[in-house]
Amino acid sequence: MRAINDTMLAAVLYGKEHVQMERVPVPEIGPGDLLVRVRTALTCGTDVKVYRRGYHARMIVPPALFGHELAGDVIAVGERVKGFEIGQRVVAANSAPCHRCFFCSRGRVNLCEDLLFNNGAYAEYIRIPARIVRVNTYVIPSHLDYRDAALAEPLACVVKGVEDVEMKAGDTVAVIGAGPIGCMFVRLAKLRGARVIAIGRRRERLERVARLGADRIVASEDGGNPITRVRELTGGRGADIVIEAVGKPETWNMSVEMLRRGGTVNFFGGPPSGTRVDLDTNLLHYSEITCKASFHHTPTSMQEALDIISSGGVRAHDFVEAEESLENLSRVMFRLAEGGTAFKTAIIP
């Protein structure tokens, strides 16, 4: 089955900082698939990393269609699909577990040995594979904009990260990183009733975090040691929970130093492959530090993320501050890779 047109405009990743806009065939769909017209695709820190490095070990190997945060309209339905029909507005996650392997049988579906990834959001149309249709595609509530719905995938990763550290009301949570993911952690922590200290480099970025609910901000450009500041703000003890949302070895080390005895750190930010960190084993042992790392999302966290967005807990206007046509994607990626100030950009095919 094909869309009205035989070809579409799409972004194709060929390697390091090499993305080309090309006319490619509109994807054919199988009996369990959906064909979705992309209405909004959002830029993502992971996509920027992939653009810089030219690949992602688990998600994408070039040459390949590019992008994974999207919302759109169903325009074709495979004959075996149930629960979806032409004309519905949908948001699809970029993966689905097999529900059969060792890890799935133990409830760790994000670690699935056959985790199916789907890319190609930076295009006019995208095929949603049958497995993702069955377990990780959702109808968008009528009151939500496409941009709001497209936030569900990154927010689902943050939802899982919050649950992994068992965050609860009254906790003092330090979040390192003031990018979109750090801001989402701040917002969800506030929704859970936590006290939040946000740590970042630029005060300009941290002012956004403050609007999302951070109780105190610590900007490294103001001088001083962030570890010392966090301890000062917690009566000398340190934070109950620290979220590292930067993905650098130095901030991984810093996050452990900010914890109280018995605290929990989530190494959420993923450093480049081959990176090593040098943690203080004496501190980890005698302070009973719990170290966790959260990877990706699950269908359960995806549904919870969409529910949070639907209830107004997280909205696109706090994160999406620019809009560009699909034709301008290469320029947008280059700007973001060079440290551009745009938070998230909505790419409109």
Secondary structure, DSSP 8 states (H G I E B T S, - for coil): ---SSSEEEEEEEEETTEEEEEEEE-----TT-EEEEEEEEE--HHHHHHHHHS-BTTTB-SSEE----EEEEEEEE-TT--S--TT-EEEE-SEE--S-SHHHHTT-GGG-TT-EE----SBSEEEE-HHHHHHSEEE--TT--HHHHHTHHHHHHHHHHHHHTT--TT-EEEEE--SHHHHHHHHHHHHTT-EEEEEES-HHHHHHHHHTT-SEEEEGGG-S-HHHHHHHHTTTS-EEEEEE-S--HHHHHHHHHTEEEEEEEEE-S---TT------HHHHHHTT-EEE---S--HHHHHHHHHHHHTTSS-GGGTEEEEEEGGGHHHHHHHHHTT-S-SEEEEE-
